[in-house]
Amino acid sequence: MPPSPDTIAGTAALAICESLLLALHDRNILPEREIVGILRDAAAAHEQAPDGDQSGTHAAVAELINGILAGGTVRRR
């Protein structure tokens, strides 16, 4: 079964955002600490989202962002 349009859009958005953050770092526009702060803020927004129909989605998004942080992609470049 092919992925849903929402899955495709979400994956594309993630790839674009990651590329933008890495480019901002590579060009010395944003230091690593600012990029890490952006990612932490994004994860926290989903971790602190009110319980409801989307609580599982918010938890999964926070987990994904925290995984990106744990992977240290910005630090390795």
N, C-alpha and C positions, 0 to 999 in steps of 0.2 A: 504494500500500500504506500503510495507516495506521501511525503510530508504535507501537512496542511499549509495553506497560505500564511497563516499566523506564525507557524514554526519557521517557515522560510524567511518571512519579514523580520522576525526576532533574531534569527541567526545572522542575517545581513546587517541589522542594526548593531549587533554586538561586534561583528568584525570591523565595521566602519569606526565605531567608537574606540575600539582597541587600537586600530591603526592611527587614528587622530591623536590619542594620548601618547603613543610611542613617537609619532612625528614631532609633537610638541616637546617631548623630552629630548629627542635627538637633535633638535635645532636650538636647544637651550632656551626655550620659551617658558617652559614650566620645569621646575626642579622635581626630582623624584618624590620628595616629601609632599609636594602639592598634588601630584598624581595619586599617590597613596591616599592622601586625604580625600580626594574626590571619590575614589573607590570605596573607602570606608564610609563616607557619608551616604553613598548610594546603597551600600549594604545595610546600614543602620536604618535608612528610610523604610526598607522592606522588612527588617526585623521588628520594627516598631509599628508596623501597619496594624490597624484594628482588625480583630478577628472578624471573619465573615466568610462569604462564599469564596473569596480569593486567598484565604489564609495559607492554603497549601502552595499556591503559586508564589506568594510573597516569600515563604520559607525557602522554596527552591531557588528563587532568584537570589536571595541573600546568600545561600550556600554556594551558588555559582560564583558570585562576586568574591566571596571570601576565598574560594578556591583559586581564583585569579591572583588575589593578593598573596596567598600562600605559595603560589608557583613562582613568584618573584620575576615575572617577565620583564618588568621595567629595569630591575636591578641587573639582570644578566646582559642587557644590551650595551 
